[in-house]
């Protein structure tokens, strides 16, 4: 028998956590913990375009 865990999250929270994990992965899975990144709000795409990113 294989154990599994089921978690119910809102779509917004699920997507935010997915973005945090992607950012953490892009940083090279460094010494930063994903929980540290969860403290920060995502930057709206319009701000990224203004910054030339």
C-alpha positions, 0 to 999 in steps of 0.5 A, a space after each residue: 500500500 502506498 501512502 498519500 496526502 490530499 490537500 485542498 487549496 484555492 486555485 490562487 494559493 496553489 498557483 502562488 506556491 507553484 510560482 514560488 517553487 519555480 522561482 526556488 528551482 530557478 535559483 538553483 535550489 539554493 540555501 533559500 528555503 521556499 517558505 522564505 520566498 512565500 513571504 513576498 507578493 508576486 510582481 504584476 506583469 505590467 511592472 516587469 514590462 516597465 522594468 524591461 524584463 
